[in-house]
Amino acid sequence: MSGYAVAHLDEIDEISDGRCPSRPVRLHFGITSFGVNAWTGRDAGDRIINEHDESEDEDLQEELYLVQRGRATFELDGERVDAPAGTLVFARPGVKRTAFAEEAGTTIVALGGTPGKAYEPSGWEIWMPLHRLYESGDYAEAADRGRELIAAHPEYGAPLYNVACCESLAGRTADAIEHLRLAIDRTERFRSLAAGDSDFDPIRDEPAFKELVG
């Protein structure tokens, strides 16, 4: 087995949750030590990086963005930054950030990790194509298709957690609790996340759920 791999960015299939499409670079190469993905704005004016910060306790990630092609405008704590191809933008956890394409096809490569903490891939990229079903309220279909993802990628916690959310909302109490338990077994932070997640309101009074979240 070779110790290296090579791919052109365009060879990595795009995925989308209804927003800006991305290319799952980390997943493509099987990288487990850091997060890296690429996001492309098809048209000028498209939002490439959704507005967010990384200040939640379970995140606290530092992020480095490279404008790989095109031209972008970043907004960092309200300050606009022009970023032509080749520009590197670094944001600490508490910085509110977003970015827009100034040219069609603008692509940003994003890398992230939490200082002092070993990187733990969650597998959120795998769930991304099903996010539209969740947003549209098709919880049962999202859960059914999510179970197929779990069977193919049992090592990741995020698909398990998201399936549990959908099963809770679809009235599948026992399945939701079991998949939440498996998610927490893989990634401990899902325990505290579930405690405050409204998706679990339908099963919040179940003794087994209370036992899981403490």
Secondary structure in CASP SS format (residue, H / E / C, confidence):
PFRMAT SS
TARGET T0000
AUTHOR 0000-0000-0000
METHOD secondary structure of the structure
MODEL  1
M C 1.00
S C 1.00
G C 1.00
Y C 1.00
A C 1.00
V C 1.00
A C 1.00
H C 1.00
L H 1.00
D H 1.00
E H 1.00
I C 1.00
D C 1.00
E C 1.00
I E 1.00
S C 1.00
D C 1.00
G C 1.00
R C 1.00
C C 1.00
P C 1.00
S E 1.00
R E 1.00
P C 1.00
V H 1.00
R H 1.00
L H 1.00
H H 1.00
F H 1.00
G C 1.00
I C 1.00
T C 1.00
S C 1.00
F C 1.00
G E 1.00
V E 1.00
N E 1.00
A E 1.00
W E 1.00
T E 1.00
G E 1.00
R C 1.00
D C 1.00
A C 1.00
G C 1.00
D C 1.00
R E 1.00
I E 1.00
I E 1.00
N E 1.00
E E 1.00
H E 1.00
D C 1.00
E C 1.00
S C 1.00
E C 1.00
D C 1.00
E C 1.00
D C 1.00
L C 1.00
Q C 1.00
E E 1.00
E E 1.00
L E 1.00
Y E 1.00
L E 1.00
V E 1.00
Q E 1.00
R E 1.00
G C 1.00
R E 1.00
A E 1.00
T E 1.00
F E 1.00
E E 1.00
L E 1.00
D C 1.00
G C 1.00
E E 1.00
R E 1.00
V E 1.00
D E 1.00
A E 1.00
P E 1.00
A C 1.00
G C 1.00
T C 1.00
L E 1.00
V E 1.00
F E 1.00
A E 1.00
R C 1.00
P C 1.00
G C 1.00
V C 1.00
K C 1.00
R E 1.00
T E 1.00
A E 1.00
F E 1.00
A E 1.00
E C 1.00
E C 1.00
A C 1.00
G C 1.00
T E 1.00
T E 1.00
I E 1.00
V E 1.00
A E 1.00
L E 1.00
G E 1.00
G E 1.00
T C 1.00
P C 1.00
G C 1.00
K C 1.00
A C 1.00
Y C 1.00
E C 1.00
P C 1.00
S C 1.00
G C 1.00
W H 1.00
E H 1.00
I H 1.00
W H 1.00
M H 1.00
P H 1.00
L H 1.00
H H 1.00
R H 1.00
L H 1.00
Y H 1.00
E H 1.00
S C 1.00
G C 1.00
D C 1.00
Y H 1.00
A H 1.00
E H 1.00
A H 1.00
A H 1.00
D H 1.00
R H 1.00
G H 1.00
R H 1.00
E H 1.00
L H 1.00
I H 1.00
A H 1.00
A H 1.00
H C 1.00
P C 1.00
E C 1.00
Y C 1.00
G C 1.00
A H 1.00
P H 1.00
L H 1.00
Y H 1.00
N H 1.00
V H 1.00
A H 1.00
C H 1.00
C H 1.00
E H 1.00
S H 1.00
L H 1.00
A C 1.00
G C 1.00
R C 1.00
T H 1.00
A H 1.00
D H 1.00
A H 1.00
I H 1.00
E H 1.00
H H 1.00
L H 1.00
R H 1.00
L H 1.00
A H 1.00
I H 1.00
D H 1.00
R H 1.00
T C 1.00
E C 1.00
R H 1.00
F H 1.00
R H 1.00
S H 1.00
L H 1.00
A H 1.00
A H 1.00
G C 1.00
D C 1.00
S H 1.00
D H 1.00
F H 1.00
D H 1.00
P H 1.00
I H 1.00
R C 1.00
D C 1.00
E C 1.00
P H 1.00
A H 1.00
F H 1.00
K H 1.00
E H 1.00
L H 1.00
V H 1.00
G C 1.00
END
